[in-house]
């Protein structure tokens, strides 16, 4: 009995010692840079749902003129009373109002007011470059280009209670600005620069006008405001509220297809993007410049994008966006990672993982990431000496074989 008892105690000590040795060895391997491979990053589990198709109207294949006609019709004249899109002081406004009051004296309808203002602009404003295009300087100097004409028209009509929105886009001569004005229970496109106006429902027969943006929000809900921008219904701002936000599928009865906001509330740390979003805007400026999000999730059913780690890729595998306040990035393999990358100006970024298949990291591939202290990459990846600039003083590169290494959690 004594021998059996001793044997049992001995075996217990043996297994305990073996377990402790295994744990210590694993810890040492994960802590020693010389033996460290590149760990895979555990993907966060998306617990919030994506916006579902609600059957709203898809404008993506319609002409820009048709889009504007339908969106303005749905938004209504109320959107035309905002002055947030022009730069003018109260004193300047009062002076323009006094002048316009006299100009339209005797007019009894909004159409008559519009016609008088439109006619005065055509006759009295000289088209010329090199001048301030804000409404008051155009009014005082009687000089401006198309944007100046449109800005002054908006203010003059606003003083008389006539709804008007600034519109930008293209005509055959190039980029252009004009107005959409509401009277007689409908919207009219009004271009004082070229002495032309017509019903917005007739954009299709005035195909030389291709409107790509309207300057004020068209719709609003509890989560976002929405504009017509880059020829799409666009998320203009994401409001203060929860840290996690699901981008709505539609607004005003139309599918929202562009996510390029000019404002994202500081409370928002992650966003969920559904199948409706087909674009993040030219250069993804909105989310990059105006948000502090740490992660972004793309609906797996999306035909346009996919998310991986804290990045967004198009379906061709090109990295398009990195959450601007991400702390870690794990990248998909890419043959050449160069200065055209989107890993720049990321204030919270601490680590990057490059996986096998990344052949070369070229000069200035990563710039102005002051907290970046560690980059993990395969042994075979070539690195230019100027690949990482504007990084932490403690910056280091850790190379490994990326195989059979316990997961690293950051």
Kinemage of the C-alpha trace (Angstrom):
@kinemage 1
@onewidth
@group {chain A} dominant
@subgroup {mainchain}
@vectorlist {calphas} color= white
{ca unk a 1} P 0.000 0.000 0.000
{ca unk a 2} L 2.816 2.430 0.902
{ca unk a 3} L 4.567 1.752 -2.401
{ca unk a 4} L 1.360 2.362 -4.344
{ca unk a 5} L 0.749 5.618 -2.412
{ca unk a 6} L 4.296 6.843 -3.139
{ca unk a 7} L 3.925 5.930 -6.790
{ca unk a 8} L 0.699 7.917 -7.002
{ca unk a 9} L 2.293 10.982 -5.381
{ca unk a 10} L 5.307 10.697 -7.673
{ca unk a 11} L 3.136 10.530 -10.795
{ca unk a 12} L 1.118 13.589 -9.684
{ca unk a 13} L 4.329 15.593 -9.196
{ca unk a 14} L 5.623 14.403 -12.560
{ca unk a 15} L 2.533 15.515 -14.479
{ca unk a 16} L 2.399 18.834 -12.622
{ca unk a 17} L 6.059 19.542 -13.395
{ca unk a 18} L 5.542 18.626 -17.035
{ca unk a 19} L 2.564 20.961 -17.324
{ca unk a 20} L 4.476 23.844 -15.747
{ca unk a 21} L 7.445 23.218 -18.050
{ca unk a 22} L 5.147 23.261 -21.134
{ca unk a 23} L 3.534 26.557 -20.070
{ca unk a 24} L 6.910 28.173 -19.362
{ca unk a 25} L 8.317 27.021 -22.708
{ca unk a 26} L 5.307 28.369 -24.603
{ca unk a 27} L 5.559 31.708 -22.806
{ca unk a 28} L 9.284 31.960 -23.517
{ca unk a 29} L 8.769 31.212 -27.243
{ca unk a 30} L 6.092 33.898 -27.486
{ca unk a 31} L 8.230 36.451 -25.656
{ca unk a 32} L 11.581 35.934 -27.359
{ca unk a 33} L 11.797 37.952 -30.595
{ca unk a 34} L 14.512 35.692 -31.962
{ca unk a 35} L 12.131 32.707 -32.005
{ca unk a 36} L 8.954 34.590 -32.727
{ca unk a 37} L 6.981 34.030 -35.907
{ca unk a 38} L 4.065 36.185 -36.976
{ca unk a 39} L 0.886 35.478 -35.080
{ca unk a 40} L -2.524 35.598 -36.658
{ca unk a 41} L -4.895 38.149 -35.221
{ca unk a 42} L -8.168 36.969 -33.816
{ca unk a 43} L -10.983 38.629 -35.764
{ca unk a 44} L -13.558 40.380 -33.584
{ca unk a 45} L -16.888 38.640 -33.654
{ca unk a 46} L -19.521 40.871 -35.207
{ca unk a 47} L -22.513 40.817 -32.887
{ca unk a 48} L -24.444 43.654 -34.498
{ca unk a 49} L -26.596 42.960 -37.538
{ca unk a 50} L -26.217 44.527 -40.961
{ca unk a 51} L -28.961 46.591 -42.585
{ca unk a 52} L -31.220 44.441 -44.734
{ca unk a 53} L -32.703 45.192 -48.136
{ca unk a 54} L -35.976 47.012 -47.476
{ca unk a 55} L -37.153 47.179 -51.068
{ca unk a 56} L -36.333 50.860 -51.544
{ca unk a 57} L -35.826 52.375 -54.989
{ca unk a 58} L -32.437 51.799 -56.599
{ca unk a 59} L -31.216 54.886 -58.487
{ca unk a 60} L -27.774 53.533 -59.364
{ca unk a 61} L -28.515 52.919 -63.043
{ca unk a 62} L -30.474 56.103 -63.679
{ca unk a 63} L -29.131 59.356 -65.134
{ca unk a 64} L -27.863 62.004 -62.747
{ca unk a 65} L -30.655 64.346 -63.783
{ca unk a 66} L -33.305 61.749 -63.011
{ca unk a 67} L -31.695 61.074 -59.619
{ca unk a 68} L -31.813 64.753 -58.668
{ca unk a 69} L -35.389 65.151 -59.875
{ca unk a 70} L -36.611 62.192 -57.774
{ca unk a 71} L -34.550 63.081 -54.696
{ca unk a 72} L -35.632 66.733 -54.675
{ca unk a 73} L -39.222 65.704 -55.208
{ca unk a 74} L -39.038 63.372 -52.197
{ca unk a 75} L -37.141 65.843 -50.005
{ca unk a 76} L -39.550 68.727 -50.525
{ca unk a 77} L -39.033 72.509 -50.464
{ca unk a 78} L -38.034 72.629 -46.772
{ca unk a 79} L -34.439 71.745 -47.645
{ca unk a 80} L -34.166 75.005 -49.608
{ca unk a 81} L -34.366 77.272 -46.577
{ca unk a 82} L -30.924 76.440 -45.167
{ca unk a 83} L -28.001 78.880 -45.452
{ca unk a 84} L -25.391 76.530 -44.011
{ca unk a 85} L -23.775 76.102 -47.425
{ca unk a 86} L -22.902 79.774 -47.996
{ca unk a 87} L -20.495 82.090 -46.205
{ca unk a 88} L -22.210 85.341 -45.223
{ca unk a 89} L -22.517 87.595 -42.165
{ca unk a 90} L -25.759 88.988 -40.775
{ca unk a 91} L -24.786 92.480 -41.908
{ca unk a 92} L -24.017 91.324 -45.441
{ca unk a 93} L -27.288 89.396 -45.590
{ca unk a 94} L -29.236 92.438 -44.461
{ca unk a 95} L -27.684 94.567 -47.200
{ca unk a 96} L -28.480 92.017 -49.904
{ca unk a 97} L -32.022 91.680 -48.560
{ca unk a 98} L -32.640 95.417 -48.689
{ca unk a 99} L -31.491 95.478 -52.306
{ca unk a 100} L -33.561 92.425 -53.271
{ca unk a 101} L -36.660 93.802 -51.552
{ca unk a 102} L -36.554 96.754 -53.940
{ca unk a 103} L -35.703 94.580 -56.936
{ca unk a 104} L -38.770 92.363 -56.526
{ca unk a 105} L -41.186 95.011 -55.258
{ca unk a 106} L -44.549 94.351 -56.833
{ca unk a 107} L -43.902 90.623 -57.453
{ca unk a 108} L -46.785 88.511 -56.182
{ca unk a 109} L -45.507 84.957 -56.783
{ca unk a 110} L -42.307 83.028 -56.156
{ca unk a 111} L -41.996 82.518 -59.914
{ca unk a 112} L -41.966 86.278 -60.490
{ca unk a 113} L -39.398 86.755 -57.718
{ca unk a 114} L -37.194 84.065 -59.265
{ca unk a 115} L -37.482 85.571 -62.731
{ca unk a 116} L -36.528 89.051 -61.498
{ca unk a 117} L -33.528 87.783 -59.535
{ca unk a 118} L -32.423 85.500 -62.370
{ca unk a 119} L -32.715 88.319 -64.889
{ca unk a 120} L -30.808 90.786 -62.727
{ca unk a 121} L -27.919 88.324 -62.260
{ca unk a 122} L -27.720 87.684 -66.013
{ca unk a 123} L -27.597 91.379 -66.820
{ca unk a 124} L -25.428 92.717 -64.000
{ca unk a 125} L -22.843 90.099 -62.978
{ca unk a 126} L -19.762 89.873 -65.179
{ca unk a 127} L -18.228 86.436 -65.633
{ca unk a 128} L -14.574 86.582 -64.624
{ca unk a 129} L -12.026 84.598 -62.600
{ca unk a 130} L -9.798 85.776 -59.789
{ca unk a 131} L -12.464 87.046 -57.431
{ca unk a 132} L -13.987 85.821 -54.167
{ca unk a 133} L -17.024 83.641 -54.944
{ca unk a 134} L -18.840 84.184 -51.647
{ca unk a 135} L -22.219 85.873 -52.223
{ca unk a 136} L -21.411 89.275 -50.742
{ca unk a 137} L -18.187 89.951 -52.724
{ca unk a 138} L -19.983 88.895 -55.908
{ca unk a 139} L -22.822 91.271 -55.033
{ca unk a 140} L -20.491 94.202 -54.305
{ca unk a 141} L -18.007 93.667 -57.129
{ca unk a 142} L -20.565 92.492 -59.697
{ca unk a 143} L -18.025 89.871 -60.778
{ca unk a 144} L -17.900 86.093 -60.367
{ca unk a 145} L -17.829 82.693 -62.002
{ca unk a 146} L -20.618 80.107 -61.958
{ca unk a 147} L -20.252 79.327 -58.255
{ca unk a 148} L -20.472 83.001 -57.414
{ca unk a 149} L -23.605 83.438 -59.536
{ca unk a 150} L -25.239 80.462 -57.793
{ca unk a 151} L -24.199 81.561 -54.295
{ca unk a 152} L -25.636 85.044 -54.767
{ca unk a 153} L -28.846 83.712 -56.318
{ca unk a 154} L -29.371 81.455 -53.313
{ca unk a 155} L -29.011 84.309 -50.830
{ca unk a 156} L -31.189 86.719 -52.824
{ca unk a 157} L -33.986 84.155 -53.100
{ca unk a 158} L -33.593 83.206 -49.434
{ca unk a 159} L -34.279 86.817 -48.430
{ca unk a 160} L -37.660 86.467 -50.156
{ca unk a 161} L -38.564 83.043 -48.754
{ca unk a 162} L -38.032 81.177 -52.035
{ca unk a 163} L -36.494 77.696 -51.496
{ca unk a 164} L -33.211 77.202 -53.334
{ca unk a 165} L -30.361 74.663 -53.173
{ca unk a 166} L -26.892 74.932 -54.679
{ca unk a 167} L -26.112 72.266 -57.249
{ca unk a 168} L -22.771 71.240 -58.725
{ca unk a 169} L -21.950 69.005 -61.624
{ca unk a 170} L -20.936 69.186 -65.260
{ca unk a 171} L -21.930 70.748 -68.544
{ca unk a 172} L -20.088 70.121 -71.853
{ca unk a 173} L -17.653 72.954 -71.045
{ca unk a 174} L -16.618 71.314 -67.750
{ca unk a 175} L -17.392 71.643 -64.043
{ca unk a 176} L -20.310 73.935 -63.309
{ca unk a 177} L -22.528 75.322 -60.541
{ca unk a 178} L -26.178 76.298 -60.683
{ca unk a 179} L -29.292 76.242 -58.494
{ca unk a 180} L -32.455 74.223 -58.068
{ca unk a 181} L -35.310 76.541 -57.089
{ca unk a 182} L -38.790 75.644 -55.848
{ca unk a 183} L -41.888 77.490 -57.091
{ca unk a 184} L -45.250 76.557 -58.613
{ca unk a 185} L -45.178 73.356 -56.517
{ca unk a 186} L -42.155 71.930 -58.318
{ca unk a 187} L -38.378 72.220 -58.585
{ca unk a 188} L -36.660 74.092 -61.423
{ca unk a 189} L -33.014 73.974 -62.460
{ca unk a 190} L -31.889 77.603 -62.709
{ca unk a 191} L -28.550 78.575 -64.266
{ca unk a 192} L -28.025 82.366 -64.194
{ca unk a 193} L -24.502 82.013 -65.584
{ca unk a 194} L -25.915 80.752 -68.880
{ca unk a 195} L -29.338 82.460 -68.699
{ca unk a 196} L -31.228 79.197 -68.645
{ca unk a 197} L -33.823 77.508 -66.449
{ca unk a 198} L -36.163 74.552 -66.817
{ca unk a 199} L -38.259 72.131 -64.794
{ca unk a 200} L -36.078 69.645 -62.915
{ca unk a 201} L -38.316 66.915 -64.317
{ca unk a 202} L -36.858 67.881 -67.719
{ca unk a 203} L -33.203 67.161 -66.855
{ca unk a 204} L -33.354 64.252 -69.292
{ca unk a 205} L -34.172 66.597 -72.189
{ca unk a 206} L -31.493 69.013 -70.978
{ca unk a 207} L -28.837 66.331 -70.954
{ca unk a 208} L -25.989 68.836 -71.078
{ca unk a 209} L -26.554 69.262 -67.322
{ca unk a 210} L -25.182 66.427 -65.192
{ca unk a 211} L -25.738 67.252 -61.491
{ca unk a 212} L -23.428 65.320 -59.173
{ca unk a 213} L -24.029 67.031 -55.809
{ca unk a 214} L -26.523 69.098 -53.837
{ca unk a 215} L -25.085 71.233 -51.074
{ca unk a 216} L -27.545 70.558 -48.221
{ca unk a 217} L -28.843 67.372 -46.549
{ca unk a 218} L -31.931 65.901 -48.195
{ca unk a 219} L -33.038 63.422 -45.536
{ca unk a 220} L -32.409 62.709 -41.875
{ca unk a 221} L -33.150 59.876 -39.437
{ca unk a 222} L -32.057 58.998 -35.909
{ca unk a 223} L -28.693 57.702 -37.124
{ca unk a 224} L -27.532 59.836 -40.047
{ca unk a 225} L -28.127 62.721 -42.418
{ca unk a 226} L -28.025 62.138 -46.176
{ca unk a 227} L -26.976 64.218 -49.163
{ca unk a 228} L -26.739 63.765 -52.898
{ca unk a 229} L -22.973 63.626 -53.375
{ca unk a 230} L -20.692 62.063 -56.002
{ca unk a 231} L -23.885 61.344 -57.982
{ca unk a 232} L -25.168 59.019 -55.258
{ca unk a 233} L -27.342 59.178 -52.161
{ca unk a 234} L -24.636 59.599 -49.555
{ca unk a 235} L -24.282 59.314 -45.793
{ca unk a 236} L -23.398 62.914 -44.958
{ca unk a 237} L -23.004 62.540 -41.190
{ca unk a 238} L -23.246 59.874 -38.489
{ca unk a 239} L -24.838 61.199 -35.325
{ca unk a 240} L -23.815 61.059 -31.694
{ca unk a 241} L -25.046 57.981 -29.868
{ca unk a 242} L -23.924 54.381 -29.564
{ca unk a 243} L -20.320 53.283 -30.083
{ca unk a 244} L -21.497 50.761 -32.667
{ca unk a 245} L -23.595 51.967 -35.621
{ca unk a 246} L -25.266 50.076 -38.441
{ca unk a 247} L -25.448 52.163 -41.619
{ca unk a 248} L -29.105 52.231 -42.770
{ca unk a 249} L -30.049 50.643 -46.075
{ca unk a 250} L -32.107 53.565 -47.344
{ca unk a 251} L -33.309 57.125 -46.763
{ca unk a 252} L -36.341 58.885 -48.175
{ca unk a 253} L -37.366 55.685 -49.951
{ca unk a 254} L -34.092 55.368 -51.902
{ca unk a 255} L -31.117 53.056 -51.435
{ca unk a 256} L -28.115 54.737 -49.796
{ca unk a 257} L -25.095 53.698 -51.869
{ca unk a 258} L -22.271 56.043 -50.823
{ca unk a 259} L -20.566 56.319 -47.418
{ca unk a 260} L -18.425 59.457 -47.506
{ca unk a 261} L -19.404 61.562 -44.478
{ca unk a 262} L -18.178 65.029 -43.585
{ca unk a 263} L -18.890 64.376 -39.910
{ca unk a 264} L -18.799 61.290 -37.701
{ca unk a 265} L -19.616 61.642 -34.008
{ca unk a 266} L -16.681 60.997 -31.673
{ca unk a 267} L -18.749 58.383 -29.842
{ca unk a 268} L -18.772 56.089 -32.893
{ca unk a 269} L -16.016 53.472 -32.685
{ca unk a 270} L -17.219 50.815 -35.118
{ca unk a 271} L -19.603 50.688 -38.056
{ca unk a 272} L -21.455 47.903 -39.845
{ca unk a 273} L -21.848 48.321 -43.597
{ca unk a 274} L -24.497 46.464 -45.578
{ca unk a 275} L -24.803 45.312 -49.166
{ca unk a 276} L -26.203 48.685 -50.232
{ca unk a 277} L -22.915 50.582 -49.934
{ca unk a 278} L -21.151 50.532 -53.304
{ca unk a 279} L -18.642 53.313 -52.620
{ca unk a 280} L -16.761 54.988 -49.791
{ca unk a 281} L -16.176 58.079 -51.893
{ca unk a 282} L -13.195 59.277 -53.860
{ca unk a 283} L -10.139 58.464 -51.762
{ca unk a 284} L -12.372 57.468 -48.840
{ca unk a 285} L -11.756 60.936 -47.459
{ca unk a 286} L -14.805 61.062 -45.207
{ca unk a 287} L -14.162 58.099 -42.932
{ca unk a 288} L -10.419 58.703 -42.989
{ca unk a 289} L -10.484 62.412 -42.147
{ca unk a 290} L -13.604 62.875 -40.048
{ca unk a 291} L -13.940 59.761 -37.908
{ca unk a 292} L -12.213 58.026 -34.988
{ca unk a 293} L -13.562 54.550 -35.744
{ca unk a 294} L -11.452 51.595 -34.678
{ca unk a 295} L -13.116 48.877 -36.738
{ca unk a 296} L -15.391 48.437 -39.724
{ca unk a 297} L -17.411 45.364 -40.679
{ca unk a 298} L -18.688 44.596 -44.182
{ca unk a 299} L -21.685 42.347 -44.785
{ca unk a 300} L -20.317 39.031 -46.165
{ca unk a 301} L -23.018 39.237 -48.847
{ca unk a 302} L -21.583 42.493 -50.239
{ca unk a 303} L -20.640 42.335 -53.917
{ca unk a 304} L -18.424 45.410 -53.618
{ca unk a 305} L -16.198 45.082 -50.548
{ca unk a 306} L -15.024 42.761 -47.813
{ca unk a 307} L -13.537 43.437 -44.402
{ca unk a 308} L -10.418 41.801 -43.016
{ca unk a 309} L -8.901 42.698 -39.655
{ca unk a 310} L -9.408 46.483 -39.455
{ca unk a 311} L -9.266 47.069 -43.212
{ca unk a 312} L -11.606 47.139 -46.185
{ca unk a 313} L -10.715 45.510 -49.513
{ca unk a 314} L -12.452 45.661 -52.853
{ca unk a 315} L -13.345 42.401 -54.554
{ca unk a 316} L -10.137 42.557 -56.578
{ca unk a 317} L -8.199 42.288 -53.305
{ca unk a 318} L -7.006 45.909 -53.199
{ca unk a 319} L -6.765 47.506 -49.764
{ca unk a 320} L -9.048 50.553 -49.849
{ca unk a 321} L -9.377 51.692 -46.265
{ca unk a 322} L -7.978 51.243 -42.759
{ca unk a 323} L -10.040 52.224 -39.727
{ca unk a 324} L -8.292 55.499 -38.803
{ca unk a 325} L -7.980 54.745 -35.073
{ca unk a 326} L -7.131 51.050 -35.369
{ca unk a 327} L -4.381 49.818 -33.043
{ca unk a 328} L -3.430 46.777 -35.087
{ca unk a 329} L -3.558 45.884 -38.768
{ca unk a 330} L -3.186 42.431 -40.277
{ca unk a 331} L -2.884 42.661 -44.039
{ca unk a 332} L -3.746 40.241 -46.796
{ca unk a 333} L -0.812 39.155 -48.959
{ca unk a 334} L 0.206 41.631 -51.646
{ca unk a 335} L 3.183 41.336 -53.976
{ca unk a 336} L 4.255 44.987 -53.646
{ca unk a 337} L 3.260 47.275 -50.817
{ca unk a 338} L 4.249 50.790 -51.887
{ca unk a 339} L 3.693 54.489 -51.202
{ca unk a 340} L 0.195 54.312 -52.702
{ca unk a 341} L -0.933 52.359 -49.639
{ca unk a 342} L -3.548 53.732 -47.256
{ca unk a 343} L -1.426 53.196 -44.141
{ca unk a 344} L -0.718 56.826 -43.406
{ca unk a 345} L -1.664 59.285 -40.667
{ca unk a 346} L -2.977 56.619 -38.272
{ca unk a 347} L -2.425 58.113 -34.795
{ca unk a 348} L -3.210 55.001 -32.719
{ca unk a 349} L -1.595 52.315 -34.854
{ca unk a 350} L 0.863 50.204 -32.832
{ca unk a 351} L 1.500 47.007 -34.811
{ca unk a 352} L 1.236 45.709 -38.375
{ca unk a 353} L 1.330 42.089 -39.518
{ca unk a 354} L 2.414 41.310 -43.087
{ca unk a 355} L 1.631 37.720 -44.106
{ca unk a 356} L 3.423 35.333 -46.499
{ca unk a 357} L 2.954 36.393 -50.092
{ca unk a 358} L 4.080 39.940 -49.341
{ca unk a 359} L 7.181 40.088 -51.562
{ca unk a 360} L 8.339 43.657 -51.058
{ca unk a 361} L 7.587 46.713 -48.928
{ca unk a 362} L 8.716 49.763 -50.864
{ca unk a 363} L 9.827 53.246 -49.755
{ca unk a 364} L 7.270 55.339 -47.850
{ca unk a 365} L 4.745 52.515 -47.733
{ca unk a 366} L 3.836 53.481 -44.157
{ca unk a 367} L 4.010 57.116 -43.062
{ca unk a 368} L 3.148 59.287 -40.074
{ca unk a 369} L 2.032 56.597 -37.636
{ca unk a 370} L 3.769 57.897 -34.491
{ca unk a 371} L 2.806 54.993 -32.187
{ca unk a 372} L 3.809 52.226 -34.581
{ca unk a 373} L 6.428 50.235 -32.700
{ca unk a 374} L 6.380 46.705 -34.170
{ca unk a 375} L 5.960 45.224 -37.633
{ca unk a 376} L 5.742 41.452 -38.080
{ca unk a 377} L 6.687 40.020 -41.458
{ca unk a 378} L 7.962 36.831 -43.125
{ca unk a 379} L 11.684 36.149 -43.407
{ca unk a 380} L 11.613 36.434 -47.199
{ca unk a 381} L 9.898 39.826 -47.459
{ca unk a 382} L 12.212 42.539 -48.824
{ca unk a 383} L 12.027 45.945 -47.124
{ca unk a 384} L 13.237 49.305 -48.368
{ca unk a 385} L 15.172 51.253 -45.734
{ca unk a 386} L 12.651 54.103 -46.059
{ca unk a 387} L 9.545 51.903 -45.970
{ca unk a 388} L 8.482 53.077 -42.508
{ca unk a 389} L 8.755 56.797 -41.772
{ca unk a 390} L 7.319 58.939 -39.002
{ca unk a 391} L 6.992 55.971 -36.636
{ca unk a 392} L 7.820 55.356 -32.956
{ca unk a 393} L 11.399 55.751 -31.758
{ca unk a 394} L 11.136 52.183 -30.444
{ca unk a 395} L 10.233 50.840 -33.900
{ca unk a 396} L 11.375 47.313 -34.732
{ca unk a 397} L 10.788 44.641 -37.362
{ca unk a 398} L 10.166 41.091 -36.172
{ca unk a 399} L 10.563 38.332 -38.719
{ca unk a 400} L 9.232 34.784 -38.516
{ca unk a 401} L 7.907 31.870 -40.505
{ca unk a 402} L 4.226 32.464 -39.656
{ca unk a 403} L 3.663 28.742 -38.987
{ca unk a 404} L 2.781 26.819 -35.850
{ca unk a 405} L 2.910 29.922 -33.696
{ca unk a 406} L 0.334 30.473 -30.944
{ca unk a 407} L -2.084 33.308 -31.636
{ca unk a 408} L -0.962 36.750 -30.553
{ca unk a 409} L -3.638 38.952 -29.022
{ca unk a 410} L -3.136 42.685 -28.997
